[in-house]
Amino acid sequence: MTARAATAQPTATRPVERTDLTVDSWPVWSALCFDQGGLARRQRTAIWRDLQRLGALNLRPGLWAVAHRPDGSDGAAVERVLARAGGEVRIVGPDEIEHDDRWDRSLGEVCRRLWDAFFNELDRCTDELVARGPNERSRCSWLDEVAEHFGGARRLDVIGRDSRRASLRLQQVMATPEAARSIAAAPPLPLEPTPNRTARIDRQIALRDGRVRANIIIHPTPTVAWGFAFEDFERRVYTPSPDRPAPQLGGLVVTGSPGDVEAASAALARRVQTFELTVL
């Protein structure tokens, strides 16, 4: 990649130390700093779209974080962004970022904010369940709305600390009597399996310790009711095992070697197929 010398500075945020984050390893990432005043509106729009496709995170206006893929396939997309920007971009690479923890603190704060919509929606739905009970509108549909926010944040969160906090909070809500009544009132599952439903790797990022963190999703995205039935089926058929992690709201995050990730995706695909052919 070619660009002007990096002079961008990380965003000042409240302290989020690396050692405070319960994560397996930090991602390998670069920062792209754009001189927005030197870019035409059409250029800025095209660059924004390219960055969105990359799963880049906006640290502040004109400053984006790009988590790198283990196979380097993001390189061509980044080069396209640089070409669109001409000389109006500066790059801070992974080596420089690792030597200044202010960059990671900035990324940690942005990843934390990714989950705001999920927590807000979960609180709103919980209040509604308490106030109105499992009425027709809220019969499990509230969980589908929560799941949409959860899945979007899980895909973009390249650190993973707050996804665990979100999972715990969701489990706490699911354990409430109001949620249990809503789930019990959910409509039955369709009688036929969904054609070609499987599991696939949605996104992979390289970690500094040489491993990979991957977001594995069930596709097409199942309803929350489907997820409950899947979980109940596996609980009845299999002995609990750490080698068989339960997907949450249509997906799971796996950390390991590239081979581990591929094996986990293939295993989940087989589990989904077994469930649909056996139960539906």
N, C-alpha and C positions, 0 to 999 in steps of 0.2 A: 504494500500500500504506500502511496506517496501523498504527502500533505505537508503543510507548513509546520514548523516546530511547535510542539505543544506548550502552550502557556496558560491553558485553562486552569482554573482553580476549583476544587470541590466545593459543593454547597455547604454553607454553615448550617448545622442542624443540632438538635439536642443530642447529648452523648448517646451513642449506640456502639459500644465497644465490641470488637470482634469476639473477645472472650466472653461477652455477655450473651451471645447468640447461641442457642442450642441447635447447632447445625453440624452435619457430618463434615463438611468442608466448604470453603468459600468458592464461588464460581470463578472461572477465568473470564475476565471481561475487559472491555475497552470503553473509553468515553469519547464521544464525538461532539466537538464544540463548533457550532455554526455561527458565522457572522451574519445574523439575519438581516442586518441593514444592507448587506451587499447582495442579497438574493431577491429576485423578483417573486411576486406572489405565486405564480405558477410553479416556479422552482420549489418554493417552500412546501406547497401542497404535494407535489410529486415526491419530495424527500420524506415528508411526514408519512405518506402511504407506504413507501419502501421500508421505513423504520417500523411501522405497525406490523408489516408482514414478517419482519425479523423478530418480532416480540421484544423490541427495544423498549426501555423504560425512560420516561422523561424525568430527569433530575431537576431541571428548572428550564425556563425558556431558552432554547438554543443549545441545551446540553442533554445528551442522550447516553444511556448505558446499553451496551450490546454484549450480552452473554454469548460466549463462543461455543459452537458445537464441537463435539469431539472429533468429527471427521473433517473439520475445516470447511464444510460446505457453505458456511455463512460468508466466507471470504468474497465470493463473487457478488453477493448481495451488497456487502459493504462497499466494494469497489464501484458498484453501480451508484450508490449514494454519493460517493466521492466525486464520480464523474458528473453527476447532476449539479453538485455544489461548486464545481470548478475548483478554484483555490480558496474558497470561503469556508474552509473547515480545518480544524486542528484535531489531532488524535492524541489521546493519552493511552498508551498501551498497557497490557497486563503487568509488565515488569515495574513500570513507574507506579502503577496503582498499588501493587503489593508493598511498596516501600513508603507509602503515605496513607495511613489508615483513615484519614479524613474521607477518602473516596469511598471506602467500604461503609463508613458511617452514613454517608449520603445515600448509598444504595440501600442500606438497611432501613432507613427512614421511609424511602419510597415504597419498598416492599411491605412495610408495616401499613402504609396508607392504602395499599391495594385492597385490604380486607375491610375497609370502613363500610363499603356498601353491603357486604355480607352481614356484618354484625348489626348494622342498622336495620336491614330487612328481617333478620332473625328476631331482633327485639320487637319490631313492629308486629310480626306474625304471632309472636308469643303473647303480646298484649291483646291482640285480637282474639286468640283462642281462649284466653282467660275471660274476656268480656262477653264473647258471643257463643263460645262452645263450637263443636264441630258441625256448623251449619253447612248448607249445600255448597256455598262458594268455597269454604275453607277445607272441605274434605280432602286432605292430602295435597290439594293443589298448592297450598302454602309452602309445602316442602319442595315442590317443583320450582317455585319462584326462588326459594333459598338456594336450591341446587344450582340454578343458573349463575347466581353470583359466586357461589363457592367454586364452581368449575372454572369460571373466568379468572378468578384470582389465583387459583392453584396453578394454572398454566403459566401465568406471568411471574409468579413469585419465584425468583431464581435462588433465593436463600432458604426458604422453607420453614423458618422458625414460627412464623405467625400462622402457617397452615396447620401446624400441630395445635396451636392455641384455638384455632377455629374448630378443628375436629373435636377437641375436648368440650368446647362450649356447645356444639351441636349435640354431642352425646348427653350432656346434662339436660338440655331442653327435651330431647327425645325421651328421657326418663320421667318426665313430668306426667301426671295424670291427664292433663288437658291434651297433650300430644298423643298419648296412648289412645284416648277416645277418638281423636281425629283420624288416627291411622286405622283404627278398627272400623270406622265408617267409610273407609276408602272403597271405591268401586272395584269389582273383581278384575283380575287380569284377563286379557284377550285369550281366546281358546287356542289360537294358532301362534307358533313362534314367528318372530320377525325374520324375513329372509336375509341371509348374509350377516346377521349380527355376529360380531367378533370383538376382539380386543386388538388395539394397535398402539404403537408408540406415537404420541402426539408431538412430543418435543424432548430433545436431549440437550444437556449442557455439560461442558467439560468442567471438572473440579480441579482445584490446585493440587490435590493429593494424587492425581492421575486417574481417579474414578470418574463415573458418569452419573448424573442425576437425571432421571427420565420421568415424564408424565405419561402414564399408560391409561388410555380411556377405552370404555366400552362403546362401540359404534355400530349402528346408530344409537344415539343416546337413549338409554332406557328411562322409563318413569321411575319415580321414587318407589311406587308400589311394586314394580318389577324388582327393584333392589331389595326390598324387604322379603319378597318371596325367594329370591336367590339366596339371601343370607340364611333364611329358615331352612331351605333345602340342604345347604352345605352343613349347617349345624346338625341336621338329622343324619346325614350320610357319612360325614367325615369326622375323624378325631381331630380336635384343634391342633394346629401346627404352625410354628413361625414361618415355615416354608410355604404356607398357603395364606398370605395376607388377604384380609377381607377388603374388597373395594368399597369406597365410601362415596356415595352420590355419583356413581358412574365412572369411577377411576381410582387410581392409586399412584403413589410416587415411589419409585424404586431407585436405590443408590447401590452401585457396584461397578463391575467391569462391563464393557459393552456386551460381552457374552452373557453375563448375568441378566442384563436388561432384556436382551432378545429372548432368553429362556423364560423370564417372568411374563413377558408379553404372550409368548406362545402358550404357556401354561394357563394364563387367564382366558385366552381364546378357547382352549379345550374345555375349561370349566363352564364357560358361558354356553358352549354348544351342548355339553352334557345336560345342563339344566334345562335348556329350551326343549331338547328332544325328549327329556324324561318327564317334565312337569307340564309344559304348555301343550 
